[in-house]
């Protein structure tokens, strides 16, 4: 009887292990594969962009590489449009998105987020000659240019604007220059980076909005919990030893790793 019971217990353990293996654990899968597949735009400086040698660089590229190294794997960056990034995380095409993704409660219902790695401000931007729009309340009945499904587009729509969808910040600035849209809402660091590179750009910041936590999303599932825990450990170690601050200073000129 005891022998039969032992066999049954052993079988039960095997079935439990098999079930766990079938359900999968993304961290284990990543380590077995030897790479972590990272979604990024590659055209949004200073987060993710190509330098003069056409090398993919940026704050998110450095931190994404840091995460990969901490996991003991190689980073595999796959460039895609913004509106494909979160959809690709959903479908399992990408393991994680490293693209300045703002944390929101709505997104947190659908994704497991890491702890924030930087905190940024949104800004309202208009053409240099525009004297009619000074605050978000002035967007009612106006037009903005923003990436589809972005928090910036959502905020513009919440304030009564009609959004023209674009893929890059360059397209946004061009629409503003041509007078085809009235404004845009975007990350302050991205606009200031653009102005530093294009000091004659005919745009201006008219309002700085509240700060936002920025974090890394993976698909919401029990199988991603160990991955998020490992990423959080890596980010915390980088925060404690000053690596995160150094990367923020390198790309933003400011240490944005702490909440206001």
C-alpha positions as CSV (number, residue, x, y, z in Angstrom):
1,X,0.0,0.0,0.0
2,X,2.8,2.4,0.9
3,X,4.6,1.5,-2.3
4,X,1.4,2.4,-4.3
5,X,1.0,5.6,-2.4
6,X,4.6,6.6,-3.1
7,X,4.1,5.9,-6.8
8,X,1.0,8.0,-6.8
9,X,2.8,10.9,-5.1
10,X,5.6,10.7,-7.6
11,X,3.2,10.7,-10.5
12,X,1.4,13.6,-9.0
13,X,4.6,15.6,-8.7
14,X,5.5,14.7,-12.3
15,X,2.1,15.9,-13.5
16,X,2.5,19.1,-11.5
17,X,6.0,19.7,-13.1
18,X,4.7,18.9,-16.5
19,X,1.8,21.2,-16.1
20,X,4.1,24.0,-15.0
21,X,6.4,23.4,-17.9
22,X,3.4,23.4,-20.3
23,X,2.1,26.7,-18.9
24,X,5.6,28.1,-19.4
25,X,7.7,30.7,-17.6
26,X,8.9,33.5,-19.8
27,X,12.1,34.1,-17.9
28,X,13.1,30.4,-18.3
29,X,12.2,30.6,-22.0
30,X,14.3,33.7,-22.5
31,X,17.3,32.1,-20.8
32,X,16.9,28.9,-22.7
33,X,16.7,30.9,-26.0
34,X,19.7,33.0,-25.0
35,X,18.0,36.3,-26.1
36,X,15.4,38.7,-24.9
37,X,13.3,40.1,-27.7
38,X,12.8,43.9,-27.1
39,X,10.4,46.1,-29.1
40,X,11.4,49.6,-29.8
41,X,10.7,52.4,-32.3
42,X,14.2,53.4,-33.2
43,X,13.1,56.9,-34.2
44,X,12.3,58.7,-31.0
45,X,15.4,60.5,-29.7
46,X,16.7,60.4,-27.0
47,X,14.9,57.3,-26.0
48,X,15.6,55.1,-29.0
49,X,17.2,56.3,-32.3
50,X,20.0,55.8,-34.8
51,X,23.2,57.8,-34.4
52,X,25.4,59.2,-37.2
53,X,26.8,55.7,-37.8
54,X,23.3,54.3,-38.0
55,X,23.8,52.4,-34.8
56,X,20.7,51.9,-32.6
57,X,21.3,54.0,-29.4
58,X,19.4,55.8,-26.8
59,X,18.4,55.6,-23.1
60,X,16.1,52.7,-23.6
61,X,18.7,50.8,-25.7
62,X,21.3,51.2,-23.0
63,X,18.9,50.1,-20.2
64,X,17.5,47.3,-22.3
65,X,21.0,46.0,-22.9
66,X,21.7,46.3,-19.2
67,X,18.6,44.2,-18.4
68,X,19.6,41.6,-21.0
69,X,23.1,41.4,-19.5
70,X,21.6,41.1,-16.0
71,X,19.5,38.2,-17.2
72,X,22.5,36.5,-18.7
73,X,21.3,36.8,-22.3
74,X,21.8,38.9,-25.4
75,X,19.4,41.8,-26.3
76,X,17.5,41.4,-29.6
77,X,16.0,44.8,-30.5
78,X,13.2,44.7,-33.1
79,X,12.2,48.0,-34.5
80,X,8.5,48.7,-35.2
81,X,5.9,51.4,-35.2
82,X,4.6,52.6,-31.9
83,X,1.1,51.2,-32.5
84,X,2.6,47.7,-33.1
85,X,4.7,47.7,-29.9
86,X,2.1,46.9,-27.3
87,X,0.1,44.7,-29.7
88,X,3.3,42.7,-30.2
89,X,3.9,42.4,-26.5
90,X,0.3,41.2,-26.2
91,X,0.7,38.5,-28.8
92,X,4.0,37.3,-27.5
93,X,6.0,38.5,-30.5
94,X,8.1,40.7,-28.2
95,X,9.1,39.8,-24.6
96,X,9.2,43.4,-23.5
97,X,8.9,47.0,-24.8
98,X,11.7,49.4,-24.2
99,X,10.3,52.6,-25.6
100,X,9.6,55.2,-23.0
101,X,6.2,53.7,-22.1
102,X,4.3,55.7,-19.6
103,X,2.7,53.8,-16.8
104,X,-1.1,54.3,-16.5
105,X,-3.7,52.5,-14.4
106,X,-5.5,51.5,-17.7
107,X,-2.3,50.0,-19.1
108,X,-1.6,48.2,-15.8
109,X,-4.9,46.3,-16.2
110,X,-3.4,44.7,-19.4
111,X,0.4,44.6,-18.7
112,X,2.8,43.7,-15.9
113,X,5.0,46.7,-15.5
114,X,8.4,47.0,-14.0
115,X,9.2,49.6,-11.4
116,X,9.6,53.0,-13.0
117,X,13.1,53.8,-14.3
118,X,12.6,57.5,-15.1
119,X,9.9,60.1,-14.5
120,X,9.2,62.6,-17.3
121,X,6.9,65.5,-17.9
122,X,4.5,66.1,-20.8
123,X,4.5,69.4,-22.6
124,X,2.1,71.2,-24.8
125,X,3.8,72.4,-28.0
126,X,2.6,74.8,-30.7
127,X,4.0,76.6,-33.7
128,X,6.2,79.6,-32.9
129,X,3.7,82.1,-34.1
130,X,0.7,80.6,-32.4
131,X,-0.7,82.9,-29.7
132,X,-4.1,81.3,-29.3
133,X,-3.1,78.1,-27.5
134,X,-1.5,78.5,-24.1
135,X,-2.9,75.7,-22.0
136,X,-4.5,72.3,-22.5
137,X,-7.9,73.9,-22.0
138,X,-7.3,75.7,-25.3
139,X,-7.2,72.4,-27.3
140,X,-11.0,72.1,-27.5
141,X,-11.9,72.1,-31.1
142,X,-8.3,72.1,-32.2
143,X,-6.1,69.5,-33.9
144,X,-3.0,67.8,-32.6
145,X,-0.4,65.3,-34.1
146,X,0.3,62.2,-32.0
147,X,1.2,58.5,-32.2
148,X,-1.9,56.3,-32.2
149,X,-2.8,54.7,-28.8
150,X,-0.3,56.9,-27.0
151,X,-1.0,58.5,-23.7
152,X,-0.3,61.9,-25.4
153,X,-3.1,61.3,-28.0
154,X,-5.4,60.2,-25.2
155,X,-4.8,63.4,-23.2
156,X,-5.3,65.6,-26.3
157,X,-8.6,63.9,-27.1
158,X,-9.7,64.2,-23.4
159,X,-9.2,68.0,-23.8
160,X,-11.4,68.1,-26.9
161,X,-8.7,67.9,-29.7
162,X,-9.0,65.9,-32.9
163,X,-5.8,63.9,-33.3
164,X,-4.0,63.4,-36.6
165,X,-2.0,60.2,-36.2
166,X,1.7,60.1,-37.0
167,X,4.6,57.7,-36.6
168,X,7.5,59.9,-35.7
169,X,8.3,63.2,-33.9
170,X,9.7,64.5,-37.2
171,X,6.3,64.1,-38.8
172,X,4.7,65.9,-35.9
173,X,7.1,68.9,-36.2
174,X,6.5,69.0,-40.0
175,X,2.8,69.2,-39.6
176,X,3.1,72.0,-37.0
177,X,5.5,73.8,-39.3
178,X,3.0,73.5,-42.2
179,X,0.1,74.7,-40.0
180,X,-1.7,71.4,-40.7
181,X,-2.2,70.8,-37.0
182,X,-2.5,73.3,-34.1
183,X,-0.4,71.5,-31.4
184,X,1.1,68.4,-30.0
185,X,1.5,66.9,-26.6
186,X,4.8,65.0,-26.1
187,X,7.5,64.1,-23.7
188,X,9.4,67.2,-22.5
189,X,12.8,65.5,-22.9
190,X,12.0,64.5,-26.5
191,X,10.9,68.1,-27.5
192,X,13.9,69.7,-25.7
193,X,16.3,67.2,-27.4
194,X,14.7,68.1,-30.8
195,X,15.1,71.8,-30.1
196,X,18.8,71.2,-29.1
197,X,19.4,69.6,-32.4
198,X,17.2,72.0,-34.4
199,X,17.4,75.4,-32.6
200,X,15.7,77.1,-35.5
201,X,12.6,74.8,-35.4
202,X,9.5,77.0,-35.5
203,X,7.9,75.5,-32.4
204,X,7.6,76.5,-28.7
205,X,6.6,74.9,-25.4
206,X,3.6,76.7,-23.9
207,X,2.8,74.4,-20.9
208,X,4.6,71.8,-18.8
209,X,2.3,69.2,-17.4
210,X,2.6,66.8,-14.5
211,X,5.3,64.2,-14.2
212,X,4.8,60.6,-15.3
213,X,6.4,57.3,-14.3
214,X,8.0,55.4,-17.2
215,X,8.3,51.7,-16.9
216,X,8.8,48.5,-19.0
217,X,5.7,46.4,-19.8
218,X,5.4,42.7,-20.5
219,X,2.2,40.8,-21.2
220,X,0.0,40.3,-18.1
221,X,0.3,36.6,-17.1
222,X,1.5,34.4,-14.3
223,X,4.3,33.3,-16.6
224,X,5.8,36.8,-16.8
225,X,5.9,37.4,-13.0
226,X,9.4,36.0,-12.5
227,X,10.7,38.0,-15.5
228,X,9.3,41.3,-14.0
229,X,10.8,40.4,-10.6
230,X,14.2,39.8,-12.2
231,X,14.0,43.1,-14.2
232,X,13.1,45.0,-11.0
233,X,16.1,43.5,-9.2
234,X,18.4,44.6,-12.1
235,X,16.9,48.1,-12.2
236,X,17.2,48.5,-8.4
237,X,20.8,47.5,-8.5
238,X,21.4,50.0,-11.3
239,X,19.7,52.7,-9.3
240,X,21.7,51.9,-6.2
241,X,25.1,52.0,-7.9
242,X,24.3,55.1,-9.9
243,X,24.1,53.5,-13.3
244,X,20.6,54.6,-14.0
245,X,21.4,58.2,-13.0
246,X,24.4,58.2,-15.3
247,X,22.4,57.0,-18.3
248,X,19.7,59.6,-17.6
249,X,22.3,62.3,-17.5
250,X,23.9,61.1,-20.7
251,X,20.7,61.2,-22.7
252,X,18.6,63.8,-20.9
253,X,21.1,66.1,-19.4
254,X,19.2,65.6,-16.1
255,X,18.8,62.9,-13.5
256,X,15.1,61.9,-14.0
257,X,15.3,58.6,-12.1
258,X,13.6,60.0,-9.0
259,X,9.9,61.0,-8.7
260,X,9.3,64.7,-8.2
